[in-house]
Amino acid sequence: MILTEEQKKNIKTMCVVTYANDLKERQKKGQFFTPPELIIKMIEKFDDLDRDFIDPCGGNGNLLVGLIAVGVSPESIYFNELDENEYKTGVKRLTELGVPEDHCTNFDALSDEFEEYYKNASMSVIINPPYLRNIHLKILKKMIDIFIKEENKNEENKKV
């Protein structure tokens, strides 16, 4: 989909990159949050936005704030972040925009607890995972395992 200039402006206004952790801590954890220009490109990859979204490594919530900025209902937003400081920042930002607090979780995205909590969910994953020691590859594989249902996996394999 193509975003309007007004939607892009909304993203640039609302998606200010702020960090709860200092630079040294962020580098240690691979935390580099998504800038507005990348949020715009990521959102434009979707055909439509009429669905539920989760960011399993949500950081400060910037990607999800971007979705709200272009008109996605806060009720359709789900946020997860492992880091306690960034989790608190993300929850505050998102709940102020109308995301229900029970749509916010503080799990390790690679944990059984995360998988158990979201295993029956049907939503699209939008993610800019931490880039640290190839953990992003593990997280992406886990999200495929959880959120791409078996029948969809079989259909995708037939196309290849």
GIJOUR-V215277 format. One record per residue. OMEGA is omega as a letter, one per 20 degrees, with the letter a starting at -180 (none if undefined). NEAR is the number of other ideal C-beta (glycine too) atoms within 8 Angstrom. Layout:
BEGIN
((OMEGA:NEAR) (OMEGA:NEAR))
END
This chain:
BEGIN
((r:8) (r:4) (r:11) (r:6) (r:6) (r:6) (r:11) (r:10) (r:8) (r:10) (a:16) (r:8) (a:7) (a:10) (r:14) (a:4) (r:10) (a:6) (r:11) (a:9) (r:10) (a:6) (a:6) (r:6) (r:9) (r:12) (r:8) (a:6) (a:10) (a:12) (r:13) (a:6) (a:10) (r:12) (a:8) (a:10) (r:6) (r:9) (r:14) (a:12) (a:8) (a:12) (a:15) (r:9) (a:5) (r:8) (r:3) (a:6) (a:10) (a:3) (r:8) (r:10) (r:14) (r:15) (a:15) (r:12) (a:13) (r:14) (r:14) (r:13) (a:15) (a:12) (a:14) (r:16) (r:13) (r:17) (r:13) (a:15) (a:12) (r:12) (r:7) (a:10) (r:6) (r:11) (a:8) (a:8) (r:16) (a:13) (r:16) (r:15) (a:12) (a:9) (a:11) (a:6) (a:8) (r:15) (a:13) (r:9) (a:12) (r:16) (a:12) (a:8) (a:11) (r:17) (r:11) (r:6) (r:9) (r:8) (r:14) (a:9) (r:7) (r:4) (a:10) (a:15) (a:8) (a:8) (r:10) (a:7) (r:13) (a:8) (r:8) (r:5) (r:8) (a:16) (r:11) (a:7) (a:8) (a:11) (a:7) (a:4) (r:10) (a:6) (r:10) (r:9) (r:10) (a:11) (r:11) (a:9) (r:11) (r:11) (a:7) (r:8) (r:4) (r:6) (a:12) (r:11) (r:7) (a:9) (r:15) (r:10) (r:8) (a:12) (r:12) (a:8) (a:8) (a:11) (r:13) (a:8) (a:7) (a:5) (r:6) (r:8) (a:9) (r:8) (r:8) (a:9) (r:7) (a:6) (a:5) (none:4))
END
